[in-house]
Amino acid sequence: MNLIKKIKNFISENSLINENDRILVGLSGGPDSIFLLYILHNYFNNQLIIAHINHKLRGIDSDLDEKFIRTISQKLKIPLYVIREDVKKLSTKNKKSIEEVGRDVRFSFFNKILKVENFNKIALGHNLDDNVETILINFIKGSGMKGLIGIPEKRDNIIHPIINIKKEEILKYLEENKIEYRIDKTNFETDYLRNKVRNYLLPIIEKEFNKNFKEKILSLSNILKVEDKFLDDLVENIKNDILKFEDDFVKIDLKKLQNLHLSLKRRLIRKVIDHFNKDLREYPLDHIDKVISLENKKTGKEIELPLNLIAVKDKNNLIIERRDFEIPDFYIEIPDIGSYQEIGMKIELSLVEKISKVKDPFISFFDYDKIELPLKIRKPMFGEKFKPLGLKKEKKIQDFFVDSGIPKSVRWNLPILLDKKDDILWIVGVRISDDYKVTNLTNRVICIKITLEDFRWIKIFKRFL
């Protein structure tokens, strides 16, 4: 089949490019990205823009790459964006690999261009050989099914229009059409795992074991792709029944989770992690399984996860949340009846004739004559006691938190209301003290209403109310 027809059929079958798409082409200057650019420019009518990152990794060669790409941009009359970024320096500073930092820089740059130019797709020049290498690398690293599928034809707004084209086909086309490109000499070194796989492992396998090894790998990839799609569709159909998504946490219904096959459990946990925009490559299988193991642990058991997440066993739920709920220490005094705005909340105190029925957890009534002013609001302290409404004896506040299912990550940030004697009147939004409740003997009733105004308070209370 004609090469161009092969590419067009592939793009059409996978719905990679629509006629109205405005496409950013990531251009390194190497044969693959140059081939992709010429294909899109010569055989498609979409509006194009070029983006190039000078990573400053190869000295003068990096600068020559940039100069070459500027020439290509002028020749084809395609707008060009270029940035220069010292990736090695950033790698040391951020304690990340050069590859990881390079990827972060690239996509941050690409997405900024999309926003500025109102473009909607990113086209990258990965080819069939790149895909085989990626699958082998993922296998060596112990990847699961998704890793063994390799590079997808499209992911969100990122497309790989030539992922079905062999390297030798690309080089032949460029040679026949006398199209120049740059060679990255570091591709022939063996400092990186990909280069070892490309230049050492694959040639040995093809020579000594199976000359059609690449085709076999891609056949496996296609089989797994179908299986993966089936399981992903299953998870999509059940996730909203089992998972409750919020900005800073996700609740997982334990009873429903426990009835699922382990494969679906793992995929649901990955969905949760992806919800926080975390890199799933930082979450190997053992982390996923540790989260699942919490279903058989005691309430309150928790495990720390990479990238600032934490998983906690609740009574009826597993909770995965960010570990950034901490609110700075606060202390305010409320001298008397009136309205006050402090620490991101509005506090209103008023005398009323009697209790009214309200469902708002931030409105409570107390026996005014039992209270010694001024009132105070601060964080709870470990070891404090109070008598929760409905109980006849005091309870340690930490025990009350556990029994009430208050998540460990937020319980010590909750505001508590005390009087002059440091008696706890109210764990705000949760429970008042039995000692200060309104009874038949109460002469004066005080109503205290709190309105949350700071988003941090809202996030904390949303966690369990």
C-alpha positions in Angstrom: 0.0 0.0 0.0 1.2 3.5 -0.8 2.7 5.1 2.2 0.6 8.3 2.1 -2.6 6.2 1.7 -1.5 4.1 4.6 -1.2 7.1 6.8 -4.4 8.7 5.7 -6.3 5.4 6.3 -4.8 5.1 9.8 -5.7 8.7 10.6 -9.3 8.2 9.3 -9.8 4.9 11.1 -8.8 6.3 14.4 -10.4 9.7 14.0 -7.2 11.5 14.7 -7.7 14.6 12.5 -10.9 16.5 11.6 -11.1 19.1 8.9 -11.4 21.9 11.5 -8.6 20.9 13.7 -5.8 23.4 14.3 -2.7 21.3 15.0 0.5 22.1 16.9 3.4 19.9 15.6 6.1 19.2 18.1 9.3 19.5 16.0 12.7 18.2 17.2 14.4 18.4 13.8 14.9 14.6 13.7 13.6 12.4 10.8 10.4 11.4 12.5 9.1 14.9 13.4 10.2 16.3 10.1 8.4 13.5 8.2 5.3 14.2 10.2 5.4 17.9 9.5 5.8 17.4 5.7 3.0 14.8 5.7 0.6 17.2 7.4 1.7 20.1 5.4 1.5 18.4 2.0 -1.5 16.1 2.3 -3.8 17.8 4.8 -5.4 21.2 4.8 -5.4 21.9 8.5 -3.8 25.0 10.0 -0.4 24.2 11.5 2.0 25.7 14.0 5.5 24.4 14.9 6.8 24.2 18.5 10.4 23.5 19.3 12.2 23.2 22.6 16.0 23.8 22.8 16.8 21.6 25.8 20.5 22.8 25.9 21.6 19.2 26.3 23.9 18.9 23.3 25.8 22.2 23.3 26.2 23.7 19.8 24.2 20.8 18.3 21.1 22.0 20.2 21.6 25.5 18.8 22.1 24.1 15.2 18.8 22.1 15.6 17.0 25.3 16.5 18.6 27.1 13.5 17.5 24.3 11.2 13.9 24.4 12.4 13.7 28.2 12.0 14.8 27.6 8.3 12.1 24.9 7.9 9.5 27.2 9.4 10.4 30.0 6.9 10.5 27.6 4.0 7.1 26.1 4.6 5.7 29.4 5.9 4.4 27.8 9.1 4.5 29.9 12.3 7.0 28.8 14.9 7.3 29.0 18.7 10.7 28.3 20.3 11.8 28.2 23.9 15.2 27.5 25.4 15.3 25.6 28.7 18.2 24.2 30.6 16.7 20.8 31.3 19.7 19.3 33.0 19.8 22.2 35.4 16.1 21.9 36.1 16.6 18.1 36.6 19.1 18.7 39.4 17.0 21.4 41.0 13.8 19.5 41.0 15.4 16.1 41.7 13.8 14.5 38.7 15.2 12.6 35.7 16.2 14.6 32.6 13.5 12.7 30.6 10.8 13.6 33.1 11.7 17.2 33.3 12.0 17.4 29.5 8.5 15.9 29.2 7.1 18.4 31.8 8.7 21.4 29.9 7.5 20.2 26.5 3.8 19.8 27.5 3.7 22.9 29.6 5.1 24.8 26.5 2.7 23.1 24.1 -0.4 23.8 26.2 0.5 27.4 26.5 0.7 27.7 22.8 -2.6 26.0 22.3 -4.2 28.5 24.6 -2.6 31.6 23.1 -3.3 30.5 19.5 -6.6 28.8 20.1 -5.3 25.5 18.6 -6.8 22.2 19.7 -4.4 19.3 19.0 -0.8 18.3 19.5 0.8 16.0 16.9 3.9 14.1 17.8 6.2 12.1 15.5 6.4 8.8 17.4 6.7 5.9 15.0 6.1 2.1 15.0 9.7 1.4 16.2 9.3 3.9 19.1 6.1 2.1 20.1 7.9 -1.3 20.2 10.7 0.2 22.2 8.2 1.7 24.7 6.4 -1.6 25.1 9.7 -3.4 25.8 10.8 -0.7 28.2 7.5 -0.9 30.1 7.8 -4.7 30.2 11.3 -4.5 31.6 10.1 -2.0 34.3 7.2 -4.4 35.3 4.3 -2.5 33.8 0.7 -3.7 33.7 -1.6 -4.0 30.8 -1.7 -0.3 29.9 2.1 -0.1 29.7 2.2 -3.2 27.4 -0.3 -1.5 25.0 2.4 1.1 24.3 1.8 4.5 22.8 -1.8 5.2 22.1 -2.9 6.6 18.7 -4.5 9.5 20.7 -4.8 10.5 24.3 -6.9 13.6 25.1 -5.7 16.2 22.6 -2.4 14.4 21.7 -2.3 12.5 18.5 0.3 10.2 16.9 -0.5 10.1 13.2 2.5 8.0 12.1 2.6 5.5 15.0 1.9 2.7 12.4 4.9 3.7 10.2 8.3 2.0 10.5 11.5 4.0 10.8 12.8 2.5 7.6 9.7 3.7 5.7 10.2 7.2 7.1 13.9 7.4 6.2 13.2 6.0 2.7 10.5 8.7 2.1 12.8 11.5 3.3 15.6 10.3 1.0 13.5 9.9 -2.1 12.0 13.4 -1.6 15.4 14.9 -0.7 14.1 16.3 2.6 16.8 17.2 5.1 16.7 16.4 8.8 18.9 16.5 11.9 20.6 13.5 13.5 20.7 13.4 17.3 24.1 11.7 18.0 23.0 10.8 21.6 20.5 8.3 20.1 23.5 6.1 19.4 24.9 6.2 22.9 23.9 3.7 25.6 23.5 6.0 28.6 19.7 5.8 28.5 17.5 2.7 28.7 15.7 3.5 25.4 19.0 3.6 23.5 20.0 0.3 25.0 16.8 -1.3 23.9 17.0 0.3 20.4 20.6 -0.3 19.7 21.4 -3.4 21.6 18.4 -5.5 22.8 16.1 -5.3 19.8 18.8 -6.2 17.2 19.8 -9.3 19.2 16.2 -10.5 19.6 15.6 -10.0 15.9 18.8 -11.7 14.9 18.9 -14.6 17.4 15.2 -15.3 18.2 12.6 -13.9 15.9 13.1 -11.6 12.9 9.5 -10.6 13.1 9.7 -9.7 16.7 8.4 -6.2 16.2 5.3 -7.4 14.5 4.7 -9.9 17.3 5.0 -7.2 19.9 2.5 -5.0 18.1 0.1 -8.0 17.8 0.3 -8.5 21.6 -0.3 -4.7 22.0 -3.5 -4.9 19.8 -4.8 -7.9 21.7 -4.3 -6.1 25.1 -5.8 -2.9 23.7 -9.1 -4.6 23.1 -9.1 -6.2 26.5 -8.2 -3.0 28.1 -11.0 -1.1 26.4 -13.5 -3.7 27.6 -12.3 -3.4 31.2 -12.2 0.4 31.0 -15.8 0.5 29.7 -16.8 -1.7 32.7 -15.2 0.7 35.1 -16.8 3.7 33.4 -20.2 2.1 33.9 -19.8 1.4 37.6 -17.5 4.2 38.8 -20.2 6.8 39.6 -22.0 4.3 41.7 -18.9 3.5 43.8 -16.9 6.7 43.7 -17.9 10.1 45.0 -15.5 12.7 43.5 -14.7 16.0 45.2 -11.9 18.5 44.5 -9.6 17.4 47.3 -10.9 13.9 48.2 -12.7 10.9 46.8 -15.0 8.5 48.8 -15.0 4.9 47.7 -18.0 2.9 48.9 -16.5 -0.1 50.7 -19.4 -2.5 50.5 -19.6 -2.1 46.7 -15.9 -2.2 46.2 -15.5 -5.4 48.1 -17.9 -7.2 45.8 -15.7 -6.4 42.7 -13.0 -8.5 41.0 -9.5 -7.4 41.9 -8.9 -6.2 38.3 -11.8 -3.7 38.6 -10.7 -2.6 42.1 -7.3 -1.7 40.8 -8.7 0.2 37.8 -11.0 2.1 40.1 -8.1 3.1 42.4 -6.2 4.3 39.3 -9.2 6.4 38.3 -9.2 8.0 41.7 -5.4 8.8 41.5 -5.9 10.2 38.0 -8.7 12.5 39.4 -5.9 14.3 41.3 -3.9 14.8 38.0 -1.2 12.6 39.5 1.3 10.8 37.2 0.2 7.2 37.3 3.8 6.1 36.5 4.5 7.1 40.1 2.0 4.5 41.3 3.3 1.0 40.8 1.0 -2.0 41.6 2.1 -2.4 45.2 0.8 1.1 46.0 -2.5 0.3 44.4 -2.8 -2.9 46.3 -1.9 -1.3 49.6 -4.9 1.0 49.1 -7.2 -1.9 48.4 -5.8 -3.8 51.5 -7.3 -1.0 53.6 -10.8 -2.6 53.1 -9.8 -5.2 55.7 -8.2 -2.8 58.2 -9.6 -1.1 61.2 -11.3 2.3 60.9 -8.8 5.1 61.0 -6.0 3.0 59.4 -4.1 5.1 56.8 -1.3 4.9 54.3 0.8 7.6 52.7 0.9 7.6 49.0 3.3 9.3 46.5 2.8 12.9 45.3 1.1 14.2 48.5 -1.9 11.8 48.7 -3.1 9.8 51.6 -5.6 6.8 51.8 -7.7 6.3 54.9 -10.1 3.6 56.0 -13.4 5.1 57.1 -16.3 3.2 58.6 -18.1 2.6 55.3 -15.7 4.2 52.9 -12.1 4.3 51.7 -11.0 7.9 51.4 -8.2 9.1 49.1 -7.3 12.7 49.6 -4.7 15.4 49.4 -2.5 15.9 52.4 -2.8 19.7 52.4 -5.7 20.3 54.8 -3.6 22.0 57.4 -5.0 25.4 58.6 -2.7 27.7 60.6 -3.3 28.0 64.3 -6.1 30.4 65.2 -7.5 31.9 68.4 -10.3 34.5 68.7 -12.4 35.8 71.6 -16.1 36.6 71.3 -17.0 39.0 74.1 -20.8 39.1 73.9 -23.9 39.0 71.8 -23.3 40.3 68.2 -21.9 39.5 64.8 -18.2 38.9 64.2 -16.1 38.0 61.1 -12.9 36.2 62.0 -10.7 33.5 60.6 -12.7 33.1 57.4 -16.1 32.7 59.0 -19.0 34.8 60.1 -20.1 34.2 63.7 -23.5 35.5 64.8 -24.8 35.3 68.5 -28.3 36.2 69.3 -30.8 35.7 72.2 -34.0 33.9 71.1 -37.1 32.9 72.9 -36.9 29.2 72.1 -35.2 26.6 70.0 -36.4 26.3 66.4 -36.0 23.2 64.3 -33.1 23.6 61.9 -31.1 21.1 59.8 -28.1 23.4 59.4 -25.2 21.8 61.3 -23.7 25.3 61.7 -26.6 26.6 63.8 -26.9 25.5 67.5 -28.7 26.6 70.6 -27.3 26.8 74.2 -28.4 27.6 77.7 -27.1 31.2 77.9 -27.0 31.3 81.7 -24.6 28.4 82.0 -22.1 30.1 79.7 -19.3 32.3 81.0 -18.2 34.9 78.6 -16.1 35.6 76.6 -16.4 32.7 74.2 -13.3 31.4 72.4 -12.7 29.6 69.1 -9.6 27.6 68.5 -8.4 24.2 67.3 -8.9 21.1 69.5 -6.1 19.8 71.6 -5.2 16.2 72.1 -6.4 14.9 75.5 -9.2 17.4 75.9 -12.6 16.1 77.1 -16.2 17.1 76.7 -19.6 15.5 77.2 -21.2 15.0 73.7 -24.9 15.6 73.5 -26.8 12.5 74.4 -24.0 11.0 76.6 -23.9 11.0 80.4 -20.2 11.1 80.8 -17.2 12.9 79.4 -15.3 11.5 76.4 -11.8 12.2 75.2 -12.0 14.4 72.1 -9.8 12.0 70.1 -12.2 9.1 70.9 -15.2 11.1 69.9 -13.5 11.9 66.6 -12.9 8.3 65.9 -16.4 7.2 66.9 -18.0 9.9 64.9 -16.0 9.1 61.7 -14.2 12.4 61.5 -11.3 11.9 59.1 -7.9 11.9 60.8 -6.6 14.4 58.2 -9.0 17.1 59.2 -10.1 16.4 62.8 -7.4 18.5 64.4 -8.2 21.5 62.2 -11.9 21.7 63.2 -12.9 24.9 65.1 -14.2 24.3 68.6 -16.2 26.8 70.7 -15.3 27.2 74.4 -16.4 29.5 77.2 -14.2 31.4 79.7 -13.6 28.2 81.8 -12.3 26.4 78.7 -15.3 24.1 78.7 -16.0 22.9 75.2 -19.5 24.0 74.2 -19.5 22.9 70.6 -17.3 21.1 68.1 -18.5 23.3 65.3 -20.6 21.5 62.7 -20.4 18.2 64.6 -21.9 18.1 68.2 -22.7 20.4 71.1 -22.0 19.6 74.7 -24.7 17.9 76.7 -23.8 20.2 79.7 -24.9 23.3 77.8 -27.9 22.1 76.0 -31.3 23.8 76.3 -33.6 22.1 78.8 -37.0 22.8 80.4 -35.2 24.8 83.1 -33.5 27.1 80.6 -34.4 30.8 81.1 -32.5 32.3 78.2 -31.5 30.7 74.9 -28.6 31.8 72.8 -28.5 30.9 69.1 -25.0 30.7 67.6 -24.8 30.6 63.8 -21.6 30.2 61.9 -21.2 30.9 58.1 -18.2 29.5 56.4 -16.6 32.1 54.1 -13.1 30.8 53.5 -12.8 27.9 51.0 -10.4 26.1 53.3 -13.2 25.6 55.9 -15.6 24.5 53.2 -13.2 21.9 52.0 -12.6 20.6 55.5 -16.3 20.2 56.4 -17.2 18.9 52.9 -14.9 16.0 53.7 -17.4 14.4 56.1 -20.7 16.4 56.2 
